[in-house]
Amino acid sequence: MGSAEILGFDSERLLRITDWMQRYIDEKKFPGSSILINRHGEEAFYSNVGYRDIGENLLFERDTIVRIFSMSKLITSVAFMTLVEKGMLPLEAPISEFIPSFTNMKSLVPNAKSINEIENCETPTMHHLLTHTSGLSYSFNPGLVAKEMSNLGIFDRLDSQTLQDAVEALSSLPLCFQPGSGWEYSISIDLLGRIIEIVSGKSLDQFLKEEIFDPLDMQNTGFRIAPKSLNRFSSLYSPKEGNSLSLIDAPNTSPYQNPVLFSGGGGLIGTIDDYMKFGEMIRVGGFYKRNRIISKKTLEFMRLNHLRGDISSLGPESFAEQPMDGMGFGIGGAVVMNPGLTRIPGSVGDFGWGGMASTFFWTDPIHNMSVVFFTQLSPSNSYSNRAELKSLVHGAIID
């Protein structure tokens, strides 16, 4: 019996995943991809196909470094919760306690037709930020606030704007809704990154390195691509009309070589093994080898649904990395409440998130499993690869 069978998988069915990945390459939907599945703390399956750079014929390999985009959010959220554990701030603390420019907040009135149609509102709390119920938005979302963010270039990581500058600019805009009254995928975790800096007295990159990356031995994860690692950094692609791919960020000209704004919500890069170390830390309850990152009880709290119902019950209209029906949201990631309502095979309590480049992570408490999928195709809603992947993984479980 092979190692996959010992860990409760049908090895032949696992090979369907590689066939599926290859089909995406053959159909020119993805440039390349890799997947890593751990179960009961051991590697059950790994596969890689395709290219990290199509033009240069460079293979997508196990040590390929990718943009994890919004999979950064879960890392930053764990980092933030280490400060909460130390009693340095409560989750109900308003943003204005640390960033005074968020005092005297305004939000759009319901059904506003103009950015100027506003009313007084409460200042969002840390908990609102962590759960995307703050009323903040993203520039790529629909709506008046998102459009204004785009017009002003707020959190445009391609320019010289620092995290502090971006946060101050953000505070000048109204919220989409009264905090706590809705759910909108947003820049809120980036704002939390700035609060981490203020509370800890360290830059976000330094704090993450000391509190998360070094203890987890995540040597290839950070905001900046090192010159010595540039040859392992994947290019980023987008779908192009005519069944082809368009290069939108090449390693040699990438802003990741010298980032100015440390985006806790979407700015990290890393390898698949690095992210699995982080994911396994979550699965086992907060530690790696002998290094305790966060307590088991705090992680259990993070993996609860923190909304009044599922995401769809709060009426979001914005882009999200997961289904909204049957899906709740915890601290930094989505949690499956009812797999039937999500219409995707899964387990109650599945916890994770994805990224704009079609990457995906979840950890399954029922099957004692963690899964990391990497590719570099933006935007992530181009195809239904995440739903298909969960079906393939569950279709291979035999015990």
C-alpha positions in Angstrom: 0.0 0.0 0.0 1.4 3.4 -1.0 1.7 6.5 1.3 -1.5 8.0 -0.2 -3.5 4.9 0.8 -2.1 4.9 4.3 -3.2 8.5 4.6 -6.7 7.7 3.4 -6.6 8.5 -0.3 -7.0 6.6 -3.5 -3.7 7.2 -5.3 -5.3 6.7 -8.7 -8.0 9.2 -8.0 -5.4 11.7 -6.8 -3.8 11.5 -10.2 -7.0 12.9 -11.6 -5.8 16.2 -10.0 -2.7 16.3 -12.2 -4.8 15.5 -15.3 -7.1 18.4 -14.4 -4.2 20.7 -13.9 -2.7 19.7 -17.2 -6.0 20.3 -18.9 -5.9 23.9 -17.7 -2.4 24.3 -19.2 -3.4 22.6 -22.5 -6.4 24.9 -22.8 -4.2 27.9 -22.1 -6.2 28.8 -19.1 -3.3 28.7 -16.6 0.4 29.1 -17.4 1.4 26.5 -14.8 0.3 25.3 -11.4 1.3 23.2 -8.3 -0.6 21.5 -5.5 0.3 20.1 -2.1 -1.9 18.0 0.1 -1.1 17.1 3.6 -3.1 14.8 5.8 -2.5 13.8 9.4 0.6 15.9 9.3 2.2 14.1 6.4 2.5 14.8 2.7 -0.1 12.8 0.8 0.2 14.3 -2.7 2.3 16.8 -4.7 2.2 17.7 -8.4 3.3 20.5 -10.7 2.6 21.2 -14.3 3.2 23.9 -16.9 5.4 27.0 -16.8 6.3 29.8 -14.4 7.3 31.8 -17.5 5.8 30.7 -20.9 8.0 32.9 -23.1 11.2 31.6 -21.4 10.0 28.0 -21.1 10.7 28.0 -17.4 8.9 25.2 -15.5 6.4 25.8 -12.7 8.3 23.9 -10.0 8.1 23.2 -6.3 10.4 26.1 -5.3 8.6 28.6 -7.6 7.8 31.8 -5.9 4.4 33.2 -6.5 2.2 36.2 -5.6 -0.2 35.0 -3.0 -2.2 38.2 -3.0 -5.2 37.8 -0.6 -3.8 34.7 1.0 -1.7 37.3 2.8 -4.8 38.3 4.7 -4.9 35.1 6.8 -1.2 35.6 7.7 -1.7 39.2 8.7 -4.8 38.3 10.7 -2.9 35.7 12.7 -0.1 38.2 13.3 -2.7 40.7 14.5 -4.2 38.2 16.9 -0.9 37.6 18.5 -1.1 41.2 19.7 -4.7 40.6 21.0 -3.4 37.6 22.9 -0.8 39.9 24.6 -3.5 42.2 25.8 -2.3 45.1 23.7 -5.8 45.9 22.2 -9.3 44.4 22.3 -11.2 43.5 19.1 -13.9 46.0 20.0 -11.4 48.9 20.0 -12.3 51.5 17.3 -9.8 52.3 14.6 -9.6 55.9 15.8 -7.8 54.9 19.0 -4.8 54.3 16.9 -5.4 56.4 13.8 -7.1 59.6 14.8 -8.0 60.5 11.2 -10.8 57.9 11.4 -12.6 59.9 14.0 -16.0 61.4 13.1 -16.7 58.8 10.3 -19.3 59.1 7.6 -21.0 56.4 5.6 -23.1 56.5 2.4 -26.8 56.8 2.9 -28.7 53.7 1.7 -29.1 53.7 -2.1 -26.8 56.7 -2.5 -26.4 58.0 -6.0 -23.5 60.3 -5.2 -20.3 60.0 -3.1 -21.5 63.1 -1.3 -24.8 61.5 0.0 -23.5 60.7 3.5 -24.6 60.4 7.1 -22.8 60.1 10.5 -21.7 56.6 11.6 -19.7 54.8 14.2 -16.0 54.2 13.7 -15.3 50.6 12.6 -13.7 48.4 15.2 -10.8 45.9 14.8 -13.4 43.1 14.6 -15.2 44.9 11.8 -11.9 45.1 9.9 -11.1 41.4 10.4 -14.5 40.2 9.2 -15.0 42.7 6.3 -18.0 44.3 7.9 -16.3 47.7 8.3 -17.9 49.4 5.4 -14.6 49.7 3.6 -14.1 48.5 0.0 -11.7 47.7 -2.8 -11.1 49.8 -5.9 -12.1 46.8 -8.1 -15.5 46.4 -6.4 -18.7 47.9 -7.8 -20.0 51.0 -6.1 -19.3 54.7 -5.4 -16.6 54.2 -2.7 -14.7 51.8 -4.9 -14.9 54.1 -7.8 -13.5 57.0 -5.7 -10.7 54.8 -4.4 -9.8 54.0 -8.0 -9.9 57.7 -9.0 -7.6 58.7 -6.2 -5.3 55.7 -6.6 -5.6 54.7 -3.0 -3.6 51.6 -2.2 -2.2 51.5 -5.7 1.0 49.5 -4.9 2.6 50.5 -8.2 3.5 54.0 -7.0 5.5 55.5 -4.2 2.6 55.6 -1.7 3.6 54.2 1.7 1.2 52.3 4.0 0.8 55.2 6.3 0.0 57.6 3.4 -2.5 55.1 1.9 -4.3 54.7 5.2 -4.5 58.5 5.7 -6.0 58.9 2.2 -8.5 56.1 2.9 -9.7 57.9 6.0 -10.9 60.8 3.9 -13.6 58.7 2.2 -17.0 57.7 3.5 -17.8 54.0 4.3 -20.1 52.0 2.0 -22.5 51.3 4.9 -22.8 51.6 8.6 -20.2 49.3 10.3 -21.6 45.9 11.1 -24.6 46.2 8.8 -23.2 44.5 5.7 -20.3 42.5 4.3 -17.9 44.0 1.7 -14.6 42.4 0.6 -12.2 45.2 1.4 -8.8 46.8 2.0 -9.5 46.4 5.8 -6.6 43.9 6.4 -4.2 46.4 4.9 -5.5 48.9 7.5 -4.9 46.3 10.2 -1.3 46.0 8.9 -0.8 49.7 9.7 -2.3 49.2 13.2 0.1 46.4 13.7 2.9 48.8 13.0 1.6 51.4 15.4 0.9 49.0 18.2 4.2 47.0 17.8 6.5 49.9 16.9 7.8 47.8 14.0 7.3 47.9 10.3 4.9 45.3 9.1 7.5 43.4 7.1 9.7 43.2 10.3 6.9 42.2 12.5 5.7 39.4 10.2 9.3 38.1 9.8 9.8 38.0 13.6 6.4 36.7 14.6 5.4 34.4 11.7 8.0 33.7 9.1 11.1 33.0 11.2 9.4 30.8 13.7 7.7 28.8 10.9 10.9 28.7 8.8 9.1 30.4 5.9 12.4 31.5 4.3 10.9 32.3 0.9 7.9 34.4 2.1 7.8 38.2 2.3 6.9 41.4 0.5 10.1 41.7 -1.6 11.6 39.3 -4.1 15.3 38.9 -3.3 17.7 39.3 -6.3 19.1 35.8 -5.7 15.5 34.4 -6.0 14.4 36.4 -9.0 15.0 33.4 -11.3 12.4 31.4 -9.3 9.8 34.2 -9.3 6.8 33.4 -11.6 5.4 35.7 -14.2 1.8 36.8 -13.8 -0.8 36.3 -16.6 -4.3 37.3 -17.4 -6.8 35.6 -19.8 -6.6 37.0 -23.3 -9.3 36.9 -26.0 -8.6 34.1 -28.5 -7.8 31.4 -25.9 -4.4 32.7 -24.9 -2.6 34.3 -22.0 -1.4 37.9 -21.6 1.7 38.7 -19.5 0.9 41.4 -17.0 3.9 41.2 -14.5 7.3 39.8 -15.4 9.9 39.2 -12.7 12.6 41.5 -14.2 10.2 44.5 -14.2 8.0 43.6 -11.2 7.3 46.1 -8.5 7.9 43.3 -6.0 11.6 43.9 -6.5 11.4 47.1 -4.4 7.9 47.5 -2.8 7.2 50.7 -0.9 3.8 49.8 0.5 3.7 46.7 2.6 0.2 45.3 1.9 -0.9 43.0 4.6 -4.0 42.3 2.6 -2.4 41.3 -0.6 1.3 42.0 -0.9 3.1 38.8 0.1 4.9 36.3 -2.2 6.1 32.8 -1.3 6.5 29.1 -2.1 4.0 26.3 -1.7 6.0 24.6 1.0 6.2 27.9 3.0 2.4 28.3 2.9 1.8 24.7 3.8 3.9 25.3 7.0 1.6 28.2 7.8 -1.5 26.1 7.0 -0.3 23.2 9.1 0.3 25.5 12.0 -3.4 26.4 11.8 -4.5 22.8 11.5 -2.5 21.6 14.5 -3.5 24.5 16.8 -0.9 27.2 16.6 2.6 25.7 16.7 5.4 24.5 14.4 8.0 22.1 15.7 8.7 23.7 19.1 7.7 27.2 18.2 4.3 28.4 19.5 2.9 31.1 17.1 -0.6 31.5 18.6 -2.7 29.6 21.1 -5.0 26.8 20.2 -8.0 28.6 21.8 -7.3 31.8 19.8 -7.2 29.7 16.6 -10.5 28.0 17.5 -12.0 31.4 18.0 -10.7 32.6 14.6 -12.2 29.6 12.9 -15.7 30.3 14.2 -18.2 32.1 12.0 -18.2 35.7 13.3 -21.2 36.9 11.2 -24.9 36.8 12.2 -25.5 34.3 9.4 -23.7 33.4 6.2 -22.0 35.9 4.0 -25.0 36.1 1.6 -27.3 37.1 4.4 -25.4 40.4 4.7 -26.2 41.3 1.1 -22.8 41.7 -0.4 -22.5 42.6 -4.1 -18.7 42.6 -4.3 -16.1 40.1 -5.5 -15.2 37.4 -3.0 -12.8 34.4 -3.1 -15.4 31.9 -1.9 -19.1 31.1 -2.3 -21.4 33.3 -0.2 -24.3 30.9 0.5 -23.6 28.5 3.4 -20.3 30.3 3.9 -19.5 32.2 7.0 -16.5 34.4 7.8 -14.1 34.1 10.7 -11.0 36.1 11.6 -9.1 36.4 8.3 -10.7 33.6 6.4 -14.0 32.0 5.3 -15.5 29.1 7.1 -17.9 26.5 5.7 -21.2 26.3 7.7 -23.2 24.2 5.3 -21.4 22.4 2.4 -24.8 21.7 0.8 -25.6 25.4 0.5 -22.1 26.2 -0.9 -22.8 23.6 -3.6 -19.2 22.5 -3.3 -18.0 19.2 -1.6 -16.4 20.1 1.7 -16.6 19.7 5.4 -18.3 21.8 8.1 -15.5 24.0 9.5 -13.3 24.1 6.4 -11.3 27.3 6.8 -9.2 29.2 4.4 -9.0 31.8 1.6 -7.7 32.4 -1.9 -5.8 35.1 -3.8 -6.3 37.2 -6.9 -3.9 35.0 -8.9 -6.3 32.0 -8.6 -4.3 30.5 -5.6 -6.2 28.7 -2.9 -5.8 27.3 0.6 -8.0 25.5 3.0 -7.7 23.3 6.0 -10.3 20.7 6.9 -10.8 19.8 10.6 -12.9 16.7 9.8 -10.4 15.0 7.5 -7.4 16.5 9.3 -6.1 17.9 6.0 -4.5 21.0 4.5 -4.4 21.8 0.8 -2.5 24.6 -1.0 -2.9 25.3 -4.7 -0.7 27.7 -6.6 -0.9 29.2 -10.0 -0.5 32.8 -11.5 -3.7 33.7 -13.4 -5.5 37.0 -12.6 -8.3 37.6 -11.9 -9.3 34.6 -9.8 -12.9 34.6 -10.9 -11.9 33.7 -14.5 -12.6 30.0 -14.0 -14.3 27.7 -11.4 -11.0 26.0 -10.5 -11.5 26.2 -6.7 -14.8 24.4 -6.8 -13.4 21.8 -9.2 -10.4 21.3 -7.0 -12.4 20.7 -3.8 -14.5 18.1 -5.7 -11.3 16.3 -7.0 -9.8 16.2 -3.5 -12.9 14.9 -1.8 -13.4 12.4 -4.7 -10.0 10.9 -3.8 -10.7 10.5 0.0 -11.5 6.8 0.9 -11.0 6.9 4.6 
